[in-house]
Amino acid sequence: MNKGTAAAIGLALGYGADRRFGDPRRFHPVAGFGTAATALERRVYRDDKAAGIGYTVALVGSAVAVGIVLRRGGIAAVAVSTWSVLGGTSLVRVGNAMADALEADDLGRARELLPSLCGRDPEVLDSAGLARAALESIAENTSDATFAPLFWGAVAGAPGLLGYRAVNTLDAMVGYRNERYRQFGWASARLDDVANWIPARLTGVLTILSAPVVAGSPSAAAKAWRADAGAHPSPNAGVVEAATAGALGVTLGGPTRYRHGLELRPMLGSGPAPTAADLRRAVRLSAIVQFGSIAVAFAMCAVRARRR
């Protein structure tokens, strides 16, 4: 069996495990990686790019090395790696729970759930702010937590899966433009931009194609992407958030408060601010795009198999 076929089977099994079980409940590899990254940061942190480059290379290189060792396990290695790095099912579950809480006007519960989706300060957000924060996170993580891992798994098997998740996790930990991480987190943030460039745009295409399933407009999604994505500070999050805003007919962006401070985000799309009902539509759209992402990964594996 060639590597392309083995990768396709392993990705399918890992995707199925994520759909059935969600994230591993105990001994999650990503949580363990985050713990190791935090410990290393305490030892090597300096306010300069060189320290951050060394930090990023050491951690991402270690993740890729583990993937290379695991690659000897063939299909099983790809399947376990895929399950460990995917977050699509948990994303859908938390998104629906957020919509339930907002529809019940249970802001306390919604604020408890938000940190599972993003790093914003939930205590300063009202119902509209919570809906917007959750919806933007659902859009971005449809790419980051499902499409991109599957893409890199199709390209490089277990090393691609683990290497990508290391890159994305480091960006979430240190890839901020605040005083502490502007220099140290530069390498992690830029590497994440590179790793997500193609997956984010393919996710945007799937979002456009899937818009009618949630009573949305493909043309509005494409228009929002063209008009608004470039103004976003992230070259990749802007694509998927703008396409999602257009597909749902809502406006995203504006003042965004994180625990490290306030950021003024550009407005994406046109229409009213999102509601709990729009959040539920976004979750459904995400689930559809996630299903499309495994189909794209299969196609990539088929191309890889023919080249062997």
C-alpha positions in Angstrom: 0.0 0.0 0.0 1.5 3.4 -1.0 1.7 6.4 1.3 -1.1 8.3 -0.3 -3.6 5.5 0.2 -2.4 4.8 3.8 -2.7 8.5 4.5 -6.3 8.6 3.2 -7.4 5.6 5.3 -5.7 7.0 8.4 -7.2 10.5 7.9 -10.7 8.9 7.5 -10.3 6.8 10.7 -9.0 9.8 12.7 -11.8 12.1 11.3 -14.3 9.4 12.2 -12.9 9.2 15.8 -13.2 12.9 16.2 -16.8 12.8 14.9 -17.7 10.0 17.3 -15.8 11.0 20.4 -14.6 14.6 20.1 -11.3 15.5 21.6 -9.5 12.9 23.8 -10.8 13.5 27.4 -7.6 12.6 29.2 -3.9 13.0 28.3 -4.7 15.2 25.3 -1.4 15.5 23.3 -2.1 19.2 22.4 -2.5 20.1 26.1 0.7 18.3 26.9 2.5 20.2 24.1 1.1 23.4 25.5 2.4 22.6 29.0 5.9 21.8 27.5 5.8 25.1 25.5 4.9 27.1 28.6 7.8 25.5 30.6 10.3 26.2 27.8 9.1 29.8 27.5 9.9 30.4 31.1 13.4 29.3 30.5 14.2 31.0 27.2 12.0 34.1 27.0 13.7 37.3 25.9 12.2 40.3 24.3 13.8 39.7 20.9 13.1 37.8 17.7 16.1 35.5 17.9 14.9 34.0 21.1 11.5 33.5 19.6 12.8 31.9 16.5 14.8 29.4 18.5 11.8 28.7 20.7 9.6 28.1 17.6 12.1 25.9 15.8 12.8 23.7 18.9 9.1 23.0 19.6 7.9 22.6 16.0 10.9 20.6 15.1 10.3 18.3 18.1 6.7 17.8 17.0 7.7 16.9 13.4 10.4 14.6 14.8 7.8 12.7 16.8 5.6 12.4 13.7 8.5 11.0 11.8 9.1 8.3 14.4 5.4 7.5 14.5 5.2 7.3 10.8 6.5 3.7 11.1 3.1 2.9 12.5 1.5 3.4 9.1 -2.3 3.9 9.0 -2.6 3.6 12.8 -0.1 6.5 13.3 -2.0 8.7 10.9 -5.3 7.8 12.5 -4.2 8.5 16.0 -2.4 11.7 15.0 -5.5 12.9 13.1 -7.8 12.3 16.1 -5.4 14.0 18.5 -5.1 17.2 16.4 -8.6 17.7 15.1 -11.0 19.9 17.0 -14.0 20.1 14.7 -16.5 18.1 16.7 -15.7 19.9 19.9 -16.0 23.2 18.0 -19.5 22.3 16.9 -20.6 21.1 20.3 -19.4 24.2 22.1 -20.9 26.4 19.4 -24.3 24.8 19.8 -24.0 25.0 23.6 -23.2 28.8 23.3 -26.3 29.2 21.0 -28.4 27.4 23.6 -27.2 29.6 26.4 -27.7 32.8 24.5 -31.2 31.8 23.4 -32.0 31.1 27.1 -30.5 34.4 28.0 -28.1 32.6 30.3 -25.1 34.9 29.9 -23.3 33.3 32.8 -23.2 30.0 31.0 -22.3 31.6 27.7 -19.3 33.4 29.4 -18.2 30.1 30.9 -18.2 28.5 27.4 -16.4 31.3 25.5 -12.9 30.5 26.7 -13.2 27.1 25.0 -13.5 29.0 21.7 -11.2 32.0 21.9 -9.1 34.2 24.1 -11.4 37.2 24.6 -12.5 38.5 27.9 -16.0 37.1 28.4 -16.8 39.2 31.4 -17.0 42.5 29.4 -19.3 41.0 26.7 -23.0 41.3 26.5 -25.2 38.9 24.6 -24.4 40.5 21.2 -20.7 40.5 22.0 -20.7 36.9 23.0 -22.6 35.9 19.8 -20.1 37.8 17.7 -17.0 36.4 19.5 -18.3 32.8 19.2 -19.3 33.2 15.6 -15.9 34.7 14.6 -14.1 31.9 16.4 -16.3 29.2 14.8 -15.4 30.6 11.4 -11.6 30.9 12.0 -11.4 27.5 13.7 -13.3 25.7 10.9 -10.0 26.3 9.0 -7.5 26.0 11.9 -9.0 23.0 13.7 -10.2 20.9 10.8 -9.3 21.9 7.3 -5.7 22.9 7.9 -4.7 19.7 9.9 -6.3 17.5 7.3 -4.6 19.4 4.5 -1.2 18.9 6.1 -2.0 15.3 7.0 -2.7 14.7 3.3 0.6 16.4 2.3 2.9 14.7 4.9 1.1 12.2 7.1 1.8 12.2 10.8 4.7 14.7 10.6 2.4 17.1 8.8 -0.4 16.7 11.3 1.7 17.1 14.4 3.9 19.8 12.9 0.9 21.9 11.9 -0.8 21.5 15.3 2.4 22.7 17.0 2.6 25.7 14.8 -1.1 26.6 15.4 -0.8 26.1 19.1 2.2 28.3 19.5 0.5 31.0 17.5 -2.4 30.8 20.0 0.0 31.0 22.9 2.6 33.6 21.9 1.5 35.0 18.5 0.1 38.3 19.9 1.0 41.9 18.9 1.2 43.0 22.6 4.2 44.2 24.5 5.4 40.8 25.7 5.1 38.9 22.5 5.5 41.4 19.6 9.2 40.3 19.2 9.3 36.8 20.9 6.1 35.6 19.2 6.9 37.0 15.8 8.3 33.7 14.4 5.4 31.6 15.7 2.8 34.1 14.2 4.5 34.3 10.8 4.9 30.5 10.5 1.3 30.1 11.3 0.4 32.6 8.6 2.4 30.5 6.1 1.0 27.2 7.3 -2.6 28.4 7.0 -2.4 30.4 3.8 -3.7 27.7 1.4 -6.0 26.0 3.9 -7.8 29.3 4.8 -8.5 30.0 1.1 -9.7 26.6 0.4 -12.0 26.9 3.5 -13.2 30.2 2.1 -14.1 28.5 -1.2 -16.0 25.7 0.6 -17.8 28.4 2.7 -19.0 30.1 -0.5 -20.1 26.8 -2.0 -21.9 25.7 1.2 -23.7 29.0 1.9 -27.1 27.9 0.3 -27.4 25.1 2.8 -27.8 27.7 5.6 -30.0 30.0 3.5 -27.0 32.1 2.7 -25.7 33.7 -0.5 -22.6 32.4 -2.3 -22.3 35.7 -4.2 -22.5 37.7 -0.9 -19.8 35.5 0.7 -17.5 35.9 -2.3 -18.1 39.7 -2.3 -17.3 40.0 1.4 -14.1 38.0 0.9 -13.0 40.3 -1.9 -14.0 43.5 -0.3 -13.1 43.0 3.4 -10.7 40.2 4.1 -7.6 42.3 3.2 -8.3 44.8 6.0 -8.1 42.1 8.7 -4.8 42.0 10.7 -4.6 38.2 9.9 -4.1 37.3 6.3 -6.0 34.0 6.9 -8.6 34.7 9.6 -9.8 37.6 7.5 -10.6 35.3 4.6 -12.7 32.8 6.5 -14.4 35.4 8.7 -15.3 37.6 5.8 -16.6 34.7 3.7 -18.7 33.5 6.7 -20.1 37.0 7.4 -21.1 37.3 3.7 -22.6 33.8 3.7 -24.7 34.5 6.7 -25.6 38.1 5.8 -24.2 39.6 9.1 -21.5 42.0 10.0 -18.5 40.9 12.0 -15.6 42.9 13.4 -15.3 46.1 15.5 -13.8 46.6 18.9 -12.4 43.3 20.2 -11.3 43.0 23.8 -8.8 40.4 24.7 -7.3 39.8 28.1 -4.1 41.6 26.9 -6.0 44.7 25.7 -8.4 46.2 23.1 -8.0 45.7 19.4 -10.0 47.5 16.7 -10.9 45.0 14.1 -12.2 46.0 10.6 -15.9 45.5 9.8 -16.5 42.3 7.7 -19.6 41.7 5.6 -22.8 43.8 5.7 -26.0 43.4 7.5 -27.1 43.3 11.2 -24.9 42.1 14.1 -25.1 38.4 14.6 -27.6 36.8 17.0 -27.8 33.4 18.6 -29.8 32.2 15.6 -26.9 33.3 13.3 -24.4 31.5 15.6 -26.4 28.3 15.2 -26.4 28.8 11.4 -22.6 29.3 11.6 -22.2 26.1 13.5 -24.2 24.2 10.8 -22.1 25.9 8.1 -18.9 24.9 9.9 -20.0 21.2 10.1 -20.8 21.2 6.3 -17.4 22.8 5.5 -15.7 20.3 7.8 -17.2 17.4 5.9 -16.0 19.0 2.6 -12.5 19.3 4.1 -12.2 15.5 4.4 -13.3 15.2 0.8 -10.6 17.6 -0.3 -8.0 15.7 1.8 -9.1 12.4 0.1 -8.6 14.1 -3.3 -5.1 15.2 -2.3 -4.2 11.7 -1.1 -5.4 10.3 -4.4 -3.2 12.6 -6.3 -0.3 11.7 -4.0 -1.0 8.0 -4.5 -0.9 8.3 -8.3 2.5 10.1 -8.2 4.1 7.1 -6.4 
